[in-house]
Amino acid sequence: MPRARTGPTRKLPYDPAEAVAALSAADPKLAKLIAKAGPFDIRLPTQQSPFEALTQSIIYQQLHGKAAATIHARLLAGFSDLVGIGIHPSPQHLLDAPNEQLRAAGLSHNKSLAIRDLAAKTLDGTVPTLAQIRRMSDQAIIDHLTQVRGIGKWTVEMMLIFRLGRPNVLPTSDFGIRKGFALTFLGLKPTTKLTPDLLATPAQIERRAKKWAPWCSVASWYMWRACDLATKP
């Protein structure tokens, strides 16, 4: 699960208290986890364009947070003479940049290709604008953004939950959600050595999640919290 935001934040577009109350009433086992885990706490960052948000997501893939933040800062700094200090370069700036500039920021070859593809698909309209995304369904957003090299369904689902504040997203392929579900509903013990066969399957999660709609994002957050609680002595 993405780490809590420490910079400027904005309110969720839904009432978390309403969501938690509805989930607790609909699913008694989930209600026990909610009571143990405490208040729901997602803070959305101040809004970025999809291009900016996905550029950052690509950089952060498979990297420790500090290393990724350093690369992201270097990338922005490389364009400061063109756009100003701390200002995100445009898609055209990224396309025009020489490979050496992207590599100097610390981007791998594959991530450089992914960011260039993101830039190109932003310019050709495949990647919607923020105004367009606000009017689109979750599935339509996934369908558009997964056309970009290096952007899979999970990355878009994290964007939907943690950047756009969509309330009914269920990332059934996520390891933490599969583990949290097993801990909460399948009798997995925190002390048990975890093997792939002990994780919940997407089908198991989807069946249970019929009780959770339209608040699957909130229930998903509590699955991650179940994993956190399992690591505490």
N, C-alpha and C positions, 0 to 999 in steps of 0.2 A: 504494500500500500504506500502511495506517495506520502512523504513526510508532511507534517503540519506546516502551514504557511507562516512565515515570520514577518513578511513585509506587509504593505498595505492590503487590506482585504475588503470584501463587500458582502452584503447579506445574501443568503440563499434565496432563490425565487420561490421557495415553499416554506411551510411552517414545520420545523423539525419536531416540535412538541406534538403536533397533530399526527405526524408520521409515526412517531414512537408509540403514541397512545393506540393508534390503529393496529400497529404490528403486535403490540402486547395483547390486545384483545383477540386478534385473529390466531395467534400462535402461542400457546402457553409455554412451550419449551423455549421459544425465542424470548418470551417475556422474562424467564429466569435469567437468561444471559444478559438481557438489557439491564435488569436490576443489579446484576453483579458488575457489569462493565461500566455503568454510570452514564452520564449524559452524552448524547450524540454531539459530535464536534467536528464539523467540516467547515473550514473557512476558505472561501473562494478568493483567489488572487484578483487584483484589479484586472479588468478585461484586456486581453491582448487580441490581436488579429489571429485568425487560424494559422496564417503563415508563421507568425512569430511563435505561437504556442507549439506548433509542430516542429519548427526548427529546434526549439529547446528540447522537445521530446526525443527527437532523433539523436541529439548530442548525448542525452542522458542514458540512452539504452545501453545496458550491460556495463555501466561504469559506476564506480563509487561516486556519491554525490559531490564530494569536494573536488575530485578530478574533473567531473563533468562541468561543474560551475566554473572552474579555471579555464577550460576550453571555451565555454560559452562567452566568458568575459574577454578572452583573447580574440575570439571571432568578432565581437562587437568593436573592440579596440582597433582592429585592422581596418575598419571602415570609418573611424572617427574623423579623419580628414575630409571625407566626402559628406557625411551626414551629421556630424557633431558627436561629442562625447556622450556615451550612454544611449545613443539613438540606434534603433534596430535598422540595419540595411534593408533596402527594398528587394523584392524578388529579382529585379533587373540587376541590381548591384551584385547579388550572389551569382547570377549567371555570367556576368562580365568579369568576375574576379578570376585571376589565374589560379591554376591548381596549386601552385607553390604557396599562395597566400592562405588557402584553406588548410593545407598541410602544416604550414607554420603555426597555425592556431591550435593544432593538435588533432585535427580531424583525420580519421582513417580514410583509406581510399573508398570503402563502401559507404561511409557516412557522407563523404563529399559528394558521391554520386546521388545519394538519397536526397541531400539538401538541394542539389541542382535540379533534380526531378521535381521536388516540391515547389521550387521557384517557378519552373516552367509550367507546372500544372496550376499554379496560382494565377499566372499570367493568362493562361488559356481558359480559365474559368472552371476547370475541374474541381479545384479547391474553392469552396464558396467563400464569400465575404462574411464578416461577422453578422451583418444585417440579414443576409440570406440564411445563415445557419440558425438564427433565432426563430425563423419561420419553418424550419425543416424538422421532420420526425427524427428520432434517434437512428432508425434503420437507414434513412436516406443519408444522414451524415456519415454513417459507417460505410455505406456503399460508395459515396463520393471519395472519402479520404483514404480508403484502403486501395484505391487505384495508384496511390503514390508509392514509389519504391521505398521499402523500409518501414512502411506504416501498416501494421496489422490490426486486426480487430481489437485486440487487447489495448493497444495504444490509444485507439479512438475511444474505447469504453472508459479508460482513465480520464481522458479529456472531457467526456460527457459528464462524469461524476464530479471531478475535482476542479474543472475550469468553467464548465457551463452550468453546473448545478442541476443536471437532469435527475429527477427523482426515481425513475423506474428502470435503472440499468442493472443487469445481472451478468457479471463477467464469469461465466461458468468454467472457463479454462484456467482461471487464475489459481495458482498453487495455494495461496493463503486462504482463499474462499473455499476451496475443496478440503483443505485441512481443517479450517474452522467449522465447516459443516459437519465433518466427521467427528470432531470433538463435541459438538453441540447435540447432534442428532443420531450419530451412529455408534456411540459408546467408545470412541477412541480415547484412551487414557493418555494424559500428558507425558507419562513416563515410558510409554510404549515406543520402541524403536520404529520409526516411520518408514514404511515401504510403499511403493506406488499403489499396490493393491488395497491399501487401507484408506486411501483418499476417496472422498465422495466422487461419484461420476457426475458429469453434467446432467444426465437424465434424472438422477436422484435429486439434484438441486432444483431442477426445473419443476419437478412434481411438487416439491414442498413449497416452491416459490409462488405457486398459484394462490397460497394464503397471503402472500406478501404484497401483491400488486395493489395499488400503484406506487409502492414504496420500496422497491427492490434495491435501490441504491443505498438506502438506510440499513436495510437488512444485511446487505453486503458489507457495509462498514462494520457491523457487529460481528460478522464472521471473521474479519481481520482482527478485531478486538479479542475474539476467543483465542486466536493464536497468541496474542500478546499475553493474555492471562495465563495461558498454559506454560509460558516460560518463567513465570514468577514463582519463587519458592513458596 
